[in-house]
Amino acid sequence: MIASRFKIFLLTLFAHTSLALALPQNDPVPGGLLVLAMPSADISQVTFQGIRVPIVAENQQQYALVGLSLDTTPGKNQLELISASGDKTQYTFEVHAKKYTEQRLVIKDQRKVDPTAEDMIRIRAEQLRMDRARKTWSDTPTHFNFTQPVEGRVSSIFGLRRFFNNQPRKPHAGLDLAANEGTPIQAVESGTVIESGDFFFSGNMIYIDHGQGLISLYAHLHEIKVKTGDKIQRGQVIGSVGQSGRVTGPHLHLGVIINQTLVDPVLFLPPQTDQKDHS
Ligand SMILES: [Zn+2]
């Protein structure tokens, strides 16, 4: 039963790749994404680890898009598929291991590496706002036709295991695009601004909700040109590149959240972003 379902899934997946639909890339690894063709049209909800994932339709086929956090255990993982009548089915899929390399950075402002007790109060309050933004769900139909947010070179890829001034910190949960300070930043898709402001580590930051738990975030901005509640069009200028927060130079840090999890933005962006620059 499971084997035959899996076969159907593979066939659909190949079809999807060759047609180059407006869907993100299927890359079921920690920090990646599972793009799953729904085995039946009857499925109304899909959850992963108890969290709802977006379902999008493309050429009469429905796909569930499942964000896989960097700490997902490789091997068999399970989704729950819920039909319109409430029947629940488990769906097993394989997460492949991926090795992320190390990155060591020198930060001149030591306080951004070892915050003071006072800074910690601010950081905790900001964490609550960031968590609230990350957990946003709106029923608006979502779109994945991402545009490039900034003309810049990739200066840091997703998932690097980071050390700041030789101290281990959380892995890099976004994509860095280096550009001159003041370079305009465009929203990757249409949506609504759900959070914006000056954050201790991320500097000036904007969160945009694109519907069904898909959220993009833009950090280290020089200038923010939108405010919470604003409706944004795909490609609209929302701010400019800066070096606010914990940085080594001017760049845009782009984050993509799906089912409350930060995943690799490259999977959503137009192909040219794949030309990685490791300098
Ligand atoms: Zn970054």
Residues whose N, C-alpha, C, O or C-beta is under 5 A from the ligand:
A	BS01	ZN	G174 L175 D176 H253
